[in-house]
């Protein structure tokens, strides 16, 4: 392919789940039979990158200072669900068990990747809990070693605060991403959540 097509394919390969063959196929498709759709993608992607930002309150992706969840006055304000990614928010919303608010950390603790409490916004989380009428914090991290370590760290930071800290019930496969769990399993784990102190 031409150097420009090589650059396009290389950029596509940088996206999760796209290998070399698929990237080459997509690059050729964009400049041949799907030029109109490629132009639409270019325009929409540029607009999204310019407008999408973290919500000032919960760090969810948003096109305004506050996301639609934080702006919803009907949301249960006393329950806060702490998750790793925006995809986790979508998964819990699809499960439809709790109509609560969220806090999105953007990942989990990882010394290897240089991700610590500052990168996850833990101080922002603590300030949010202190400033709002939060009664229960549900720590819903992935059931991986890093996710469990992150949950334990948050629970320890919250132990002196007047809130109930709970975690998802068992039943979610170890090492899985919450966003990939079916709604029924996720809803069951959320309904059967356990107080952190009782669990340990």
Phi, psi and omega per residue, in radians:
X1 nan 2.905 3.105
X2 -1.225 2.782 3.125
X3 -0.998 -0.611 3.140
X4 -1.184 -0.729 3.085
X5 -1.152 -0.628 3.061
X6 -1.055 -0.746 3.119
X7 -1.111 -0.726 3.123
X8 -1.109 -0.794 3.130
X9 -1.111 -0.675 3.128
X10 -1.122 -0.682 3.107
X11 -1.151 -0.685 3.117
X12 -1.168 -0.640 3.132
X13 -1.139 -0.380 3.124
X14 -1.249 -0.254 3.129
X15 -1.417 2.541 -3.123
X16 -1.033 2.358 3.037
X17 1.459 0.036 -3.133
X18 -1.916 2.000 3.109
X19 -1.597 -3.066 -3.047
X20 -1.124 -0.801 -3.100
X21 -1.096 -0.788 3.139
X22 -1.147 -0.710 3.127
X23 -1.080 -0.757 3.106
X24 -1.086 -0.744 -3.136
X25 -1.113 -0.768 3.139
X26 -1.144 -0.727 -3.128
X27 -1.067 -0.824 3.120
X28 -1.120 -0.708 -3.139
X29 -1.094 -0.687 -3.107
X30 -1.134 -0.663 -3.062
X31 -1.627 -0.106 3.127
X32 -1.876 -1.640 -2.982
X33 -1.457 -0.181 -3.088
X34 -2.144 0.771 -3.114
X35 -1.152 -0.672 -3.130
X36 -1.117 -0.784 3.113
X37 -1.142 -0.621 3.113
X38 -1.141 -0.685 3.084
X39 -1.134 -0.696 3.087
X40 -1.111 -0.738 3.089
X41 -1.058 -0.762 3.130
X42 -1.040 -0.802 -3.133
X43 -1.151 -0.828 -3.088
X44 -1.158 -0.704 3.123
X45 -1.113 -0.739 3.112
X46 -1.080 -0.718 3.127
X47 -1.168 -0.721 3.138
X48 -1.111 -0.770 3.141
X49 -1.141 -0.534 -3.127
X50 -1.373 -0.545 -2.989
X51 -1.860 -0.533 -3.082
X52 -1.320 2.324 -3.117
X53 -2.607 2.912 3.072
X54 -1.227 2.433 3.029
X55 -1.044 2.389 -3.092
X56 -1.139 -0.390 -3.101
X57 -1.686 -0.874 -2.970
X58 -1.982 -0.129 3.119
X59 1.295 0.205 3.008
X60 -1.235 2.676 3.086
X61 -1.159 2.454 -3.045
X62 -2.749 2.717 3.040
X63 -1.802 0.248 3.074
X64 -2.473 3.017 -3.138
X65 -1.035 -0.691 3.070
X66 -2.016 2.359 3.125
X67 -1.233 2.982 -3.089
X68 -1.152 -0.449 3.115
X69 -1.282 -0.834 3.135
X70 -1.172 -0.448 -3.131
X71 -1.460 -0.143 -3.081
X72 -1.450 1.939 -3.104
X73 -1.225 -0.243 -3.129
X74 -1.474 -0.131 -3.121
X75 -1.162 2.547 3.061
X76 -1.201 1.949 -3.015
X77 -1.481 -0.237 -3.051
X78 -1.559 -0.203 -3.128
X79 -1.993 2.250 -3.125
X80 -2.123 2.171 3.139
X81 -1.801 2.021 -3.100
X82 -1.677 2.121 -3.089
X83 -2.237 2.985 -3.121
X84 -1.519 -0.712 -2.987
X85 -2.362 2.814 3.021
X86 -1.043 -0.547 3.100
X87 -1.095 -0.570 3.086
X88 -1.145 -0.680 3.088
X89 -1.033 -0.814 3.129
X90 -1.052 -0.687 3.141
X91 -1.131 -0.778 3.138
X92 -1.209 -0.622 3.092
X93 -1.114 -0.680 3.110
X94 -1.165 -0.598 3.119
X95 -1.141 -0.559 3.024
X96 1.142 0.553 -3.117
X97 -1.580 -0.813 -3.113
X98 -2.076 2.407 3.078
X99 -1.817 1.047 -3.006
X100 -1.875 -2.952 3.078
X101 -1.864 2.913 -3.019
X102 -2.244 2.898 2.888
X103 -2.420 2.166 -3.067
X104 -1.818 2.003 -3.103
X105 -1.331 -0.541 -3.096
X106 1.548 0.323 3.139
X107 2.581 -2.763 3.103
X108 -2.438 2.894 3.140
X109 -1.045 2.331 3.138
X110 -2.725 1.849 3.123
X111 -1.122 -0.620 -3.119
X112 -1.088 -0.715 -3.112
X113 -1.602 0.037 3.132
X114 1.240 0.514 3.136
X115 -1.796 1.945 3.138
X116 -2.043 -2.972 -3.130
X117 -0.997 -0.623 -3.132
X118 -1.115 -0.750 -3.129
X119 -1.155 -0.499 -3.123
X120 -1.552 -0.060 3.100
X121 1.232 0.572 -3.075
X122 -1.089 -0.695 3.106
X123 -1.106 -0.666 3.077
X124 -1.111 -0.688 3.095
X125 -1.076 -0.824 -3.133
X126 -1.093 -0.707 3.115
X127 -1.135 -0.688 3.121
X128 -1.079 -0.779 3.139
X129 -1.126 -0.686 -3.132
X130 -1.197 -0.630 -3.031
X131 -1.536 -0.213 -3.130
X132 -2.024 2.961 -3.078
X133 -1.453 0.888 -3.089
X134 -1.340 2.238 3.104
X135 -1.931 -0.551 3.139
X136 -2.325 2.336 3.037
X137 -2.009 2.042 3.106
X138 -1.724 2.012 -3.135
X139 -1.588 1.863 -3.044
X140 -1.998 1.220 3.091
X141 -1.598 2.894 3.139
X142 -1.165 2.616 -3.109
X143 -1.413 0.813 3.075
X144 -1.856 2.997 3.120
X145 -1.052 -0.741 3.138
X146 -1.188 -0.684 3.120
X147 -1.133 -0.733 3.117
X148 -1.144 -0.681 3.117
X149 -1.142 -0.671 3.111
X150 -1.143 -0.765 3.123
X151 -1.079 -0.755 3.127
X152 -1.106 -0.683 3.129
X153 -1.122 -0.772 3.134
X154 -1.109 -0.776 3.135
X155 -1.038 -0.685 3.126
X156 -1.155 -0.703 3.124
X157 -1.182 -0.414 -3.087
X158 -1.697 -0.030 -2.982
X159 -1.113 -0.438 -3.139
X160 -1.738 0.110 3.137
X161 -1.723 2.596 -3.078
X162 -1.387 1.023 3.104
X163 -2.344 2.650 3.040
X164 -1.502 2.240 -3.139
X165 -1.904 2.162 -3.131
X166 -2.254 2.892 -3.139
X167 -2.334 2.821 -3.141
X168 -1.118 2.575 3.083
X169 -1.230 2.789 3.100
X170 -1.217 2.827 -3.103
X171 2.273 -0.286 3.066
X172 -1.552 2.248 -3.082
X173 -1.013 2.413 3.097
X174 -1.069 2.454 3.084
X175 1.437 -0.014 -3.106
X176 -1.544 2.793 3.048
X177 -1.605 2.404 -3.124
X178 -1.071 -0.590 -3.121
X179 -1.128 -0.348 -3.128
X180 -1.683 0.002 -3.128
X181 -1.472 2.459 3.137
X182 -1.165 2.688 -3.024
X183 -1.044 -0.672 -3.101
X184 -1.123 -0.780 3.125
X185 -1.137 -0.738 -3.139
X186 -1.138 -0.730 3.121
X187 -1.107 -0.720 3.130
X188 -1.117 -0.752 3.136
X189 -1.140 -0.582 -3.137
X190 -1.302 -0.753 3.127
X191 -1.112 -0.636 -3.091
X192 -1.657 0.388 -3.117
X193 -1.009 2.655 -3.023
X194 -2.096 2.529 3.030
X195 -1.063 2.357 -3.039
X196 -1.038 -0.748 -3.101
X197 -1.219 -0.661 3.115
X198 -1.177 -0.614 -3.109
X199 -1.184 -0.720 -3.104
X200 -1.539 nan nan
